Amino acid sequence: MAILAAEAKPNERVARLILFVPDGSELPENYQERFEELALRTEAFFNSELTRNGWKDRRKEIFARDESGAIEVLVARGHLDPVTDRQTSLPAVTSHAMDLIKSKFGEGAESKGVYWTFYHCPDHEGMRGFRGGGGRDSGRAINRYPDVEGDIPIEAELGSKAMWSMNIKGCVHEFGHALGLPHIGPKLEETNGNTLMGPINRAFAKRTEGAPFDERVYLSEASAAMLAFHPLFSKTHIEYSDANYSINLSGLTIKETDDNHIHVHGSASCTEDIHSVIALDSPRRFGDYWSRPYRAPVEKDGNFSLLVDYPFEEPKGSLAIFFSLDSGHNTTKGGREVLQQGVMTVQYTGKPGERTFTVTEGKSR
């Protein structure tokens, strides 16, 4: 096992919210209340969705609180050039935010932990964009501060049109990247709504045009498995090894069944316990926002059997395959942690019923 020590003391790891405002600009009114609503809705979403996917007894409060128990918001200030664009402005804002983290928590703090930065730059018309990325031990997301009218009820559907002006689904999507989640789309055949890591609300509405608008947003089974052992969601403090794990595979077979489903069988071993195998099906013409996720348990002996029961009918596509570990890592057989790409790819070609499969190394998209 890669867990070095497990103690009964509460988990003190937290995600931190940061508001950046350029020098000379005013703070948005009632920003504390806005962040309180956003953080509580985000916590409620992940708690309910992890539980729904079978990962019970997860930690409910993941954001930093102050001494009164209110959501803590750190305010960062700094110079921002009057003429800005996405390529230069987002890194500049992130730099100011991380300077604040280093000043408050010490050198190196910026490289450990999850930080969600919002920028409020009313005097910089070119300021726009969003970004997110991370893994088990660290992550960052950046969004525009939702300075519009309205409230964020704790039970609000993230895809509700009342939330569109605040881009709440998009904001929590970027936070999902900071937790290490890649783009993972919905299976439209299951009619459960949109996935958190899937397309934007308008793209989802356009793709499902003709059916009643579905405002529901959910965490896919694959995303839930990837987060199940993330340190933020552990109730007790656990020290993990920083080892970079490599998965050893044997007996890997990929076959198409008579009903045009795809079965992936094999056995995986690692120095760390493996709890899930995950595959993302991505046809070339749709892109990764619409990739369909599949997850299956990995048994104690390492055997797994994964069913892709809604494969795309495209003549060309790929399955990105990786594994979720009890250490909180999500890794491919090459040992690199998955962020927005995979390094074990199964390419498929041919129409349904005549598909051929080729295992390759390299980026899955």
Buried (B, 14 or more C-beta within 10 A) or exposed (E): EBBEEEEEEEBEBBBBBBBBBBEEBEEBEEBBEBBBBBBBBBBBBBBBBBBEBEBEEBBBBBBBEEEEEEBBBBEBBBEBEEEBEEEEBBEBBBBBBBEBBEEEBEEEBBEEBBBBBBBBBEEBEBBBBBBBBBBBBBBBBBBBBBEEEBEBBEEBBBBBEBBBEBBBBBBBBBBBBBBBBBBBBBBBEEEBBBBBBBBBBEEBBEBBEEEEEBBBBBBBBBBBBBBBBBBBBBEEBBEBBEEEBBBEBEEBEBEBEEEBBBBBBBBBEBEBBBBBBBBBBBBEEBEBBBBBBBBBBBEEEBBBBBBBBBBBEBBEBBBBBBBBBBBBBBBBBEBBBBBBBBBBBBBBBEEBEEBEBEBEEEEBB
